[in-house]
Amino acid sequence: MSKNKFKKAATVSATVPQAPIAADKGFAIQYPQLLLVAVVLLVYFPVFSFGFTELDDTIFIREFRAFNEDLNNIIVAFGRGLFDAVKDPYYRPLFSDMMILNYRFSGEMPGGYHFVNVLLHIASLLLLYRLFIKLGIKEIYCFLLSLLFAVHPVLSQAVAWIPGRNDTMLAVFVLLFFLNSISYASSGKLVDLLLASLFLLMAFFTKETAVFAAPAVFVLLVLYKGIKVQDRNMYPQYAVWLLCFGIWYAARSAATIQSSGIGSAQAFSDLLHRLPVVLQYLGKILLPFNLSVFPTQQDTVMYFGIVAHITLVTLVLLNKKANKKAIIGAGATFLLFLMPALLVPDDLNRQTFEHRLYLPIIGVLLILPQTLLFNSTLTDKQITVIVVAICVLFAGINYKHQRNFESPIAFWSQAAATSPNSPYALMMLAARLDKSEIKRSEQMFRQAYALNPEEKYLNFYIAEMLQRKDSVLASEPYLLQEKKISDYIQCDFYLARVAMEKRDPNSAIAYLQRYLNRDKYNPMANNNLLLLFVETNQADKAKQQAQQMIRLGMDVPQNIRQQLGL
């Protein structure tokens, strides 16, 4: 009897945590989370006055005006693609829902969207700090690693570019999933498991990258936390992960989503071609001196990545106390969250955007405590001074790089300068210089066309340029080619003018009707259609069109009102 009591007491005493040995007795950061929030607000304060970049943000806010105005579309978003209801490989309903809700109080003013982006970055930062704590990292190091995340310039695209919130939203849900998964692994409480499954589902419905969230938390639990694969609290998690994936996959399959091409033979070939991107991304994390708002693999140098890789490996090898399992777990986390950037087929997206590093960078941050920097003879205070100095440098680079997201001209000028072999970047800058620097604009259009005559939207921009020069008929083949490539809505508007030039009012009416079926709010298109109905003596249709314009709050000329009896 006493023997059993002795064994029980010994077991209990073994579970009592040992007090950590502090390198600097009494050294600590006061109010670390409040300080992290203050740093983010200080570094990202300029973005509150930024406008649009005209890369996707104007699509989600201006072109999707009608969609955003209807709150019922919060449910509809789960049954359609992101950019297009049918012809779209992206399925991100919660991102669409966030834009709908943001539209309710921001309308088409960019400031409200930038404000939400900064809030999402703050939320991700605070959750990341909690994750570092849960993973058993020393508290002062948790603060320093979080500070690096707060100011890192490679993440500025996720914060300063409005559509970048897809990655900050994803990070919020993934980090909440991580925290509750770790809690359940240690406590076995049902509420932790239910919360983990809820946040995993929300991550799935935010962005496809969430497919790698469960594998990432698995390697962190097993390798970083040392939990056994066959632990009794792991089996329910395996089941929940599969269930969440099944629910998301079924919903995505039921929605009108086009295949992304991932898994095809071409996608495998693209993956092999993209492998050097891993080094490029690592270089931008450790040596963020060649950042781009619109980076391409072709125009991104490799030497920063090579130096970064050698430096990181050296710092790990020099640390004799490094935990090999923790290093493998952290490295696997980096690679798992980077995998979607490698799997995207080239014909879907050729850019190596930096906002995609928002989650992968966590893996690199988790490696740092295993390097000589955090395990040398330096005191915690000295380490803090070094890391804070690096953060000051990074904050300065961040502040400078942010300005590239301030306006369309700033954005596309930097894009064309850093990615000169991108026909899309050249095209977009040329389109924004077409009124102020006409000759330069035309030259850049020609450069873009020489690089890729089938670049999406390029034929439209050339047609638009020709119509401004009154070469209306010469624009027709470019407009028809663009319709084949992208079916861009504006092509119908300009083809209506071509039809009028050819004295074919019926074709002009057909083009305008097709255009207005997709954008009923364009006042010029509505007015032109009304005039064509009047000129072709289609009184009933003219009356219906005039009534439609009145309902939409558009002006109808008084003489036409009288003529139609309105």
N, C-alpha and C positions, 0 to 999 in steps of 0.2 A: 504493500500500500504506500509506504513512504517512498519506496523506489519509484513508483509511478508519478507521485507528486514531484519528486525531484526532476524527472524527465520533462514533465509538463512545464515546470518553472524554467528549465534550461531552454526549452523551445521558445517560450515567450521572450526571454531576455535576448535571444538571438535575433529577434525581429526588431529590436529597438534600434533606430538609426543612429549611426555614429556622427558626432559633431564634426563638421568640416574644419580642416586646419586652415586658417586664414593666412595668406601671405603677408598682408598688412593689417595688423590688428586695428580694428576701428575704422578702416577705410571703406567707404560705401558711398553710393550716389543717393542723395535724398530725393524722394518723389520721382523715381525714374520714369514712370509711365507719363506723368504730367510733363516732364521735361521732353520726352519723345514727341508728344503732341505739339508742344511749343516749337520744337525744331522743324517739324513738318510745316506748320503754319508759316513760320519765318521763311523757309526755303521756297515754298510753293505759293506764297502770297501773290506774286505777279500774275499767276494764271487766272485769277479771278477777273482780270480785265481782258483776257484773250478772246479772240473771235473764233471763227471756224477755220479749218485748214482746207476744206473742200476735198477731203478724202474721206468718204463715207459719212462724216458727221452731218453734212447737209442732206444726205439721203435719208438718214434716220430721223431727222428733225423737220426739214422743210418738205422734201418730197413725200414723206410719210405723214404729212399733216392730217389728212383725212383719217388715216388708220389710227393715229395717236389720239384724235379727238373722241373716239368711241371707246368708252371703258369696257364694253363687251369684248373688245379685242384682246383683253387680258386672258380670256379663255381661248379665243380664236387662235392666238399665237401658238398654242400647243398643237395645232393641226396644220401648220404651214411652215414654209421655209423662212429664213431670216430676211433676205433681200426680195425674194419673190415667192409667191404662194406655191408655185409648182416647180419652176426651173431653178432650183437652188439646192446645193449640197449641204448648206449650213442649217442646222436645227438648234436654235438657241432661244427658246420661248421666254425664259426668265429675263434675258437681256432685253428682249422686245418689251416685256412688261415694265421693266425699270424705265425704259425710254417713254412709255405711255404715261407712267406716274410722274416722271420728271416734267413731261410736257404740260401736265395739269397746272403746275405752279410757275413754270419757266417760259411756256410758249415757245417762241422761236428765238428767245434771247439767250446767247451762249453762256452768260455768267452763271445762271442757275445750274447748268450742266457741269461746268467746271467746279462749282462748289460741291456738288455731289461726288465728283471724282476724287477730290481731296479728302472728303469724309470717308470714302471707301478705302483710300490709302491709309488713313489713320486707323480705321477699324482693322485692316489687315496687319498693320504694324503692332497694335496692342495684342492681337491674337497670337502673332508670331513670338512676341515677348513671353507670353504665357506658355507657348509650346516649348521654348528653350528651357523655361523653368521646369516643366513637366519631364523633360528629357534628362534632367539632372545636371544641367550645366550650371557652373557657379554664377551667382546672381549678378556680379559685376560684369562677367563676360556676356551674360544674357543682354544686359543693357548695351554693351559695346557692339555686339552683333546686330542688335535691333537698330542701333544708331546708324550703322553702315547701310542697313536696308532702308532706313528712313530717307537718307540723302543721296543714295547711289544714283548717279546720272543715267545709268543704263535703264533705269526704271522710269525715267521722266516721261517717256512716251506713254506709258500706261496711265499716268496721272494727267499730263498736260494735253493729251489728245483725247477728245471725248469718247470715241469708240474703244479706246484703251481700257475703259471700265469693264469690258468683258473679262479681262484678266484679273482686275482687282476684285470684282464680284466673285469670280471663281475662287480666288484666294481666300476670301472671307468664308465661303462655304467649305472649302477643303480644309482650312485650318480648324474650323469648328468640328468638322468630321474627325480630324486627327486628335483633337483634344478629348473628345468624347470616346473615341476608340481606345485611347491610352487609359482613360479613366475606367472604362469597362474592363479592360484587360487586368487591371489591378483590383477593382472593387467587385466586379460581377453584377453590378446593379442594373436592373432592367431599364431604368430611365436613361442611363448612359448609352445603352445599346439602341434604344428607340431614337434618342437625339442624334446619335451617329448615323443611323439609317436615314433620318429626315434630311440631315445636312448633305449626305452623300447624294441623295436624290436631287436636292436643289443644285448641287454642283453639276450633276449630269445634265440637268435642264438649262444650265447656264452656258456650258461649252463642252465640246467633245473631249477635251483634254482630261476631264474627270474620269475617263476610262482608266487612267493610270493612277488615280488617287488611292484605290484599295491596294494595288501592288506596292505603292510607295509607303503607305502606313504599315504594311506587312513587314517590309525590310527594316523600318524604323523600330517596330516592336520587337522583332526577332534579333536584329543585329545591334541596334543602338541601345535598346532597353534590356536586351538579353532574355526576353520572354520565349519560352519553348514553343515550337511550332504546334505541338500536340497538347498544349495547355488547355484545360477545360474551358477557360473563358475565350479561347480562340475559335473553337468550332462554331458557336452561335454567330460570331462575326463573319466567318466564311460564308455561312448561309445567307446572312443579311446582304453581304456584298453581291452575291449572285442574284439575289432577289431584286435588289435595286437596279442592277444592270439589266435584268430581264424586263422590268417595268419600263425603264427608259428605252430599251431597244424596241419593245412592242409599241410604245407611243410614237417613236420616231418612224417605225415602219408603217404605222397607220396614217401618219401625216403624209402630205404630198411632197416628199423629199426625193430629189434626184441623187443618184449614186455619186459619191465623191471620187471614185476611182481608186481608193486605197485598197490594196490587196491584189491589184492587177499586176501583170508582168511588167508593165511600164512603170508602175509605182515602185516596184522593187529596184528597177534600174535607176529611177530617180533617187531612191534611198542611198544607193551606193555612191551616186554622184554627189549627194549632199553631206556625206560623212565629214568632210573637212569643216563643215559649218560648226561642228562641236568645238573644234579648236578656236574658230572665229568668235563664237559666243563666250568661251572661257576667257579669251583675251579681252573682250569688252567688259567682263565682270572684274577682272583683276587689274587691267590697265585700260580704263575707259577713255581713251584719247582719240579714238577714230569713230565716233558715234555718227549715225545718220538717221534721218527721219524716214528714209525710204531705202534701206540697205539692200544690196544684192550680193550674192555669193561671189560673183565675178569681180565686183569692184571693192570687195573687202579684203584688205591685206592679211596675210597669214602670220607675219612675224610677231605681232602682239600676242597671238594665241600660242605660238611656240614658246616664247619667253615666259608667258604666264604658266603654261603647263610645266616647264622645267622648274620654275620658281616654286610652284605649289608642291611638286613632288620632292624637291630638295628640302623644303621646310618640314615636310612630313617625315622624311627619312632622318633628318637631324634630331627629331624628337624621339628619344629612346623610350619614352613612356607612352607613345601613341597607341591607341586602342585600334587594332587592325579591323575588328568587326564594325566598330563605329565608323571608321573611314570607308569601308565597303558599303555600309548602309547609307551614308551621306552621299557617296558617289553615285550609288544606284538611284537615289532620290533625284539627283541632278539629271541623270540620263533618262529616267522614266518620264519626268515632266518635260524634257526636251524632245522626247520621241515624236510627238505630233508635228513639230516643226520639220522633222526629217521625213515624215511619212506623207506630207502634203504633196500631191503630184505637181510637177512643174506647170502643166497646162491649167491648173487651178489657181496656183499662187506661187510666183517665183521669188517673192521678197523674203528676206530673213529679218523680219521685224523684231525690234528690240523689246517690245512689250511682251513678247512670248517668254522672256526670261524672268517674268515676275515670280513664278513658282519655282523654276529650276534653280534660281539663285539661292534658294533656301538650302539646297544640298551643298553648295559651295560654302555657305556660312557655317554649316554644321561640320565641315571639315576643318575649319580654322582653329577650333579649340584643340585639335589634335596635332597642330603644327608647333614648331619651335617658338613662334611669336607668343603663344599663350603658355608655353611650358619651358621657359628659359629661366635664367637666374634673375630676371627682372622682377621687380615688385609689381603688385597690382596697380599701384599708382603710376609707375613708369609705363606699364602696358597701356593704361588708360590715356596717358599723355600722347603716346604714339598713335593709338587708334583715333583719338579725337583730332589729331593733326591731319591724319588721312581723311577723316570725315570733313574737315574744313576744306581741304583740297577738292574732294568730291562734290561738296556743296557748291563750290565756286564753278566747277565744270557743269554741274546740274543747272545752276542759275543761267549760265551762258547758253547751254543747249536748249533750255526751255523756250528761249526767244524764237527758236525756229518753229514753234507751234503757235506763234502769236497771230499770224495772218496767212492767207493763201500764198501771197508773194514770198513771205519769209520761208514758209514750209517748202514750196516747190523750188525755190532758188537753192536751198540747201540740198534738196533731193537731187536736183540736176548736177550740182557741184560734186556731191559725194558718190553719185551713181551715174556717171556719164554714159555708160553703156545700156542704160535703161530707157527704152523708147517711151515708156509710159511717163517717166519723170520729165523727160524733155518735152513731151507733148503737153503735159499739164502746165508746165511753166510757160510754154509758148502760148497756150490758150489764155493765160493771165497777163501776157505782155502784148496781146494783139491790138490793144488800143493805144498804149503808151510807147511801145517800141516795136513798130510794125515790121520793119526789116528784120530785126533780130528774131521776132516771132516766126516769120515765114521761114527763115533759115533753120530754126530749131524744128519746125514741122517737117521740113525736108530731111533733116538728120534722123528724126524719129522714124519717118517712113522708110528710109534706107535701111534702118536697123530691123524693122518689122512692119511690112505693109498691112498686116492683119492684126496689128495691135488694137485691142478693144478701145473704141471711141475715136481712134485716130482719123479714120475716114470721115467721121462726122465733123470733126474740127476742121479738116481741110475743106470740106464742103461748106461749112459755115464761113470760112475765110473767103472762099470763092464768091459766095452770095454777097458778102459785104463789098466785094470789088465789082458787083453787078454781073458776075459771070454765073448767072443763075442756072442756065442749062448745063454748063460744065460741071456743076456740083452734083447733078443727078446720079452718075455712076458711083460716086463716092457714098452718097446717101443710101443707095440700093445695096452697096457692098456692106455698109455698116449694119443695115437691117439683117443681112445674112449672118453677120458675126455676132451681134449683140442684141438686135431688135430694140435698139435704144429709142425711147419714146420720142425724143426731139426730132428724130428723122422724119416722122410723119408730118410734123409741123412745117419743116422746111420743104418736104416733097409737095406739100400743098401749094407752096409758092412756085415750085417748078411747074406744077400742073397749070397754074394760072398763067405763067409765062407761055406755056404751050397752048393756051386758050382751051383748056379742058376743065371747065368748072365742075363737072360731075366727079372727076377724079379728085379734084381739090376738096370737094365736100366729103368724099369718102375718107381721105387722109385726115381731115380735121375731126371727123366723127370718131375715127379710131383713136386719134390723139386724146380727145376729150373723154373717151371711155376710161382712159388711164389717168388723166389729170383734168378734172372738171373745173378747176379753179383758175385756169389761165384766162385772164380777161381778153387778151389779144386774139387767142384762138376762138373764144366764144364770139367775139365781135365779128371776126372774119367769116365765121360760119353763118352768122345771122345775115350779114351783107350778101353772102352768096345765095342764101335761100331767097332773099328779096330780089336779087338781080335775075335769078332763074325762075321768078314768078311761082315759087312754092310757098304760097301764103300760109297754109296750115302749118307747115314745118317751121316757117319763119316765126309764126305766133308762138308755137311750142318752145322754140329756142329763146325767144324774148322772155317768155314767162320763166323759163329755167334760169336765165340770167338775173332776173329780178329776185327770184328766190335765193340766189347766191349773193345778193347784195351788189350786183354789178349795174353800171349805168347802161341804159338803153336810150339812144338818141331820140329826142322828142318827136322829130319828124317821122321816124319809123314807128314809134308808139301810136301816133295818130293814123298812120297808114294802115296799121294792123288792128286799129280799134281798141287799143289798150289804155 
